[in-house]
Amino acid sequence: MHRALNENIIDKYCDSIWIEKGLSKNTIVSYSLDLKGLQSWLQNNNKNLMNCSESDLNSFLATKFDNGIAASSITRSLSSIKGFYTWLQVSGSIQINPSELIESPKVGRKLPINLSENDIDKLLDAPDCTTLRGKRDKTILELLYATGLRISELTNLELSQIDLKRGLIKILGKGGKERIVPIGETALDWVRDYLDNVRKDIINKNDNIYLFLSDKGTKLSRKLCWNFISSYSKQALDNKYISPHSLRHAFATHLLNNGADLRSVQMLLGHSSLSTTQIYTHVAKERLIKFHNKFHPRG
């Protein structure tokens, strides 16, 4: 679809809601600017308003987050986009509404516990790796931090989901959505060591399909993981209480701190909407501000 036709659709939409809803001129102008901003971004990515997908819209919103646009402004922009695509769907111009499942950014959400990279190093060094249990726990901690897996995803992880040669894990996350996550060399080495020197000594059934097992050779429970991670954190981090999800927070935050873009982090975490991933930008920005205040001569 050509640019002129895209703009004509935006104008028709704005005329329609002006007549139907009696909105002010300034509101209509804001809606038009929001949609033309999306149109311009789509054109730069060889797409247009009529053939974009939910993934395209999420990428557009991620660009806004990465450029430091306020959550309130992004919420307004998303509202304009949702209204536009609902209108297109109702009018029969499109069959599928690509904005339907995208949630608005949450403002004021509680921030996760702040774990520095030094905290993570201390936590990962806490297990006693001279024991089978310690090696297993060390592998679990390394894998959680390296991949950002949810604890339920880790305890349900099957041997068939791991590609040791390519260093990848295939995850079936919330809503049955599949994603591929790289493991990283350090965690991959620990997984190999666990398989070669730990798991084979505790397994009690040859057909046990799960990667991580209890001392009895059965599937590892979520509660057991929660308990030993909490125990290691109290031991290594001066009684700071963390949960398995804290490692997922650290995974995302440290990626952003070291230059990753929000859209990539969203994909690695398996979030269906950027509104969920957005919380990590606040943590990363806080650290950047502290870094600037500490090291800049006029900080």
N, C-alpha and C positions, 0 to 999 in steps of 0.2 A: 504494500500500500504506500502511495506517495505521501510526501510531507503535507501537501495541500489538503489531501483527503483526511489525514490525521487531525489537522487543525480544524477542519470543517466538523469533524465528529466532536471535538472538544467544544466548539462554539455551539453546536446543536444541544449538547448536554447542558451547558451553562444556561442557554435560553430556556431549556425545559425546566430546570430546577428553579430558575428565577420566576417563571410563570406559576409553577405548581406550589412552590414553598414560600414565595414572596420574600426571598432573601435580599439583603442589602447589596448595593453595588460593590462595596468593599469585599464582602464575603464571596461574591461571584468572581471577582478579580483574583482573590486568593486561590480559589478552586482552580481557576484557569491556569494560574502560574504554577501550581503544584503539578497539574497534568502535563503542562508543556515542559516542565523540568524532567518528568518521567519520559516523555516523548523524546526529548533530546538525548537522554542517557541511553534509551533503547536504540536509537539510530546509531549512536556511537558503537553499539555492540551488535550491529546488523540485525536488529529486531524492530518491531513496531507495536503500536498499541493494540492491534488486533490479533497478534500471534505470539504474545509473550506468555510466559508460564509463571507459576507460583515461585519457582526457583529464580527467575529473572527479577521478580518484584522483591524477593528477599535480598538479592544481590544489590539492587538499587538502594534499599533501605540500609544495608550494611555499609555502602559507600557514604551515606549520610552520617552514620555513627562514626565511621573512621575519620570523617572530616570535622568531627566535633560538634555537629548540629545537636541542639538540645532535644531531649526526649519529647518535650511538649510540642516542638515544631514538627518532629517526625510523626507524632500521633496525629496532628492536624493533616499532614500530607497523606498519611495512610487513610484517614477518613475520606479525603477527597478521592483517592484512588478506589476505595471500596464503593463509594457512592457511584462513581463512574462505571465500574464494571458490573455493579448490580443493575444499573440502568441499561447497559448493553445487553445483559442476559435477559432481562424482562422484555426488552424490545425485540428479542430474537436475533440480535446481531451476532451473538456468540452463544455457544452451547455450554461451555464450562467457564465459571467465574474464577480466574486465577488468584483473586484476593480473598476468597471466601474463608479460608482456613488460617489466614495470617492474623495474629493477635496484635493488639496495640502494645507499645512499650509500657512497662510498669514503672511508675514513678515512686520513689521512696521505698523500694523493696529493701529488706534487711540484708546487709552485706555479710558475706561469708567470713569465717575466721581467717585472719591474715597469717598465712604460713610463708615465711621467707624461704629462699633457696637453701639457706643455711639450716633452717628448721628441718627441711626435707632431708638434707644430708644426715642430720643427727637421727632422725626417725628411721631412715633406711639402714643405718648402722646399728640399730638397737637389737635386732634378733641375734641370738647366739648361733652362729653358722657352723659350730662344731657338732650340732645335733641335727637329726633329720627334721624335727619340727621347726627348728630355727631356720634351716635352709628353705623349707616350704614357706614359712612366714616372710622371709626375706624376698623370695620370688614373687609372692603376692603383692607386697608393698612396692617392689620395683615395677611390677606390671601395672598396678593401679595408677601409679604416678606417670608412667610412660605412655599410657593409653587413654586415661580419663574415663575408664569403664565405670559404670554403675556397679555397686556391690552385687546386685542380683545378676547382672550380666557376667560378672566374674565367677560367681558360684555355679552358674549354669553353663559355663564355658566347656565345650566338648573338645576332645582331641582333634576331631575332624575339622574344627573351625580354625585351627592354627596352621599356617604355612611357614614352616621353619626356614625353608630355603629362601623365600622372598621376604621373610620377616613381617608377615601380615596376619591380622586376625579378622575373621568375618563375624560380625556381630548382628544378632537379631534383637533390635531394641524395642522401645515402647511402640505400640500400635503395629507391631510386626514389621517395622521398617528395617531394612538391612543396610549396613554400612561396613566399609573396609577401613581398618585402622592400622597404621604402621606401629610396630613394637619398639623399634630402636635397638641398637647393638647391645647396650648394657643389659637391658631387661631380657633381650633374646638370649644372651649368654646364660643368665640365671635360669631361664625356662629350660634350656638344653641341659644344664647341670641337674636341675630338679628331675627332669625326665630320666636322665641316665643314672642318677645316684640316690634319688629319694623315692620317687613314686613307685618304682618297681619293688621296693622293699616294704611298702606299706599296703599295697593293693591286695585285696582279699578275693577279688573276682576278676577273672581274665577279661570279662566282657564289660567292665566298668568303663563307661564312655566319657566320664568327666575328667577334666584336667587336674583339678585340685581335690585332694582327699583328706579326710580326717585321719587321726592316728589309728583308727580301726579299719581304714581302707574303704570307708563309705564316702558318699558325696559330702563335701564340706558345706556346713550350714552358714546362712547369712549371720545368724546370731554369734557363732563362734568367731567369724571374721571380725565382727563388730567388737567383740570382747578383747581379742588380742591386739587389735589396732589401738583401742583405747588404752590398754595396758602399756604398750610400747610408747605411746605419746606421753603418758604420765611419767614414765621412766626417763625418757630422753629429752623432754621439753619442759622440765620443771613443773610438772603436774598440769600442763595445758591440756585440756580435754578436746580431743578431736574425734570425728567419726570417719568412716570410710569415705563419705561424701566430701570430706575436707581435702582428700587427695585429688578428687575430681576438680574441686575449686582451684587447687594449686596448679594442676595441669593446665587449666585454661588461662589462669592469671599469668603464669610464667611464660606461656606461649605469647600472650599479648605484650608482656613486658619486653620480650626479646624480638618483637617486630612482626609477629603473625597478624594477619588481618582477621576481622571479626567473622567474616563469612566462612573462612577456612576452619576456625575454631568451632563455629556452629555445626559444620559438617562432621568434624571429628567427634564432637560430643553427641551427635545424633539428635539435636534439637530440631523440631519441626518449624519453629518460629524464632526469629531473631529477638523477640521480646524476652525470651528466656535467657538467651546468651548475653543480652545487653548488660546484665548486672556486673559482669566481669570487667567491663570497660571502666566502671567507677573505681574498682580496686586498682587497676593499672594506672589510672590517672592520678590517684592519690599518691602512689609511689613515685610517679614522675614529678609531682609537685614537691614531695619531700627531697627527691634527688636534686632538683633545681635549687631549692632553698639551701641545701647543704653545700653544694659545689659551685654555684654561680657567684661571681664576685659581688653582684648586687642582689643576691637572693634573699 
